[in-house]
Amino acid sequence: MRARIAIELTIGIGVAAALAAACSRTGTGGAVRSDITARMQSIAAPVQMCYAVALERNRRLRGLVVLSFRAAPGSGQFDQITVTRDDVGDEQVRKCVVDAVGTLKLATPQKTAVTVSYPLNFEPSK
């Protein structure tokens, strides 16, 4: 059984407003979102592997994991990573995702912090 995760970026109303304010000064709204998406896509393979290992322990694991994190001002390093929703309920998957996201940083750091809510949908491929 192969593991598959779907990754997409969602930005809440408060974050969108803050991002829009920052974008009006820097002109990088779409670019910032594309940068975040590209960084998250770069960890898809290791996160899929963690999920595949977890599926060997429990074939019923699936669901949504929503992360909240910040791209730090200046460095773009992803920090303050928290899991705000965990339907998968597997500690090792959760730790793997948080650790992987903690290694990321924006290719083009911003002057202000960017806070993101990011869902990962875990489901086994058929």
Long-range contacts (C-beta under 8 A, 24 or more apart in sequence): 1-52, 1-55, 1-59, 1-124, 1-125, 2-52, 2-124, 2-125, 3-48, 3-49, 3-51, 3-52, 3-55, 3-122, 3-124, 3-125, 4-48, 4-123, 4-124, 4-125, 5-44, 5-47, 5-48, 5-51, 5-120, 5-121, 5-122, 5-123, 6-120, 6-121, 6-123, 7-37, 7-40, 7-41, 7-44, 7-118, 7-120, 7-121, 8-37, 8-119, 8-121, 9-33, 9-36, 9-37, 9-40, 9-116, 9-118, 10-117, 10-118, 10-119, 11-116, 11-117, 12-117, 15-114, 15-115, 15-116, 15-117, 18-112, 18-114, 18-115, 19-114, 22-110, 22-111, 22-112, 22-114, 25-111, 26-110, 26-111, 28-108, 28-110, 31-108, 32-71, 32-106, 32-108, 32-110, 32-114, 35-106, 35-107, 35-108, 36-71, 36-106, 36-114, 36-116, 36-118, 38-107, 39-78, 39-104, 39-105, 39-106, 39-107, 40-101, 40-104, 40-118, 42-104, 43-100, 43-101, 43-103, 43-104, 46-96, 46-100, 47-96, 47-97, 47-100, 47-120, 50-92, 50-93, 50-96, 50-97, 50-100, 51-88, 51-93, 51-122, 53-92, 54-88, 54-90, 54-92, 54-93, 55-124, 57-90, 58-90, 59-124, 61-88, 61-89, 61-90, 61-93, 61-122, 62-87, 62-88, 62-122, 62-123, 62-124, 63-87, 63-88, 63-89, 63-121, 63-122, 63-123, 64-88, 64-119, 64-120, 64-121, 64-122, 65-93, 65-94, 65-97, 65-119, 65-120, 65-122, 66-117, 66-118, 66-119, 66-120, 67-97, 67-98, 67-101, 67-116, 67-117, 67-118, 67-119, 67-120, 68-115, 68-116, 68-117, 68-118, 69-101, 69-115, 69-116, 69-118, 70-113, 70-114, 70-115, 70-116, 71-105, 71-106, 71-109, 71-110, 71-113, 71-114, 71-116, 72-105, 72-109, 72-113, 73-109, 73-110, 73-111, 73-112, 73-113, 74-109, 74-111, 75-105, 75-109, 76-105, 76-106, 76-107, 76-108, 76-109, 76-110, 77-104, 77-105, 78-102, 78-103, 78-104, 78-105, 78-106, 80-115, 84-117, 85-119, 88-122, 93-122
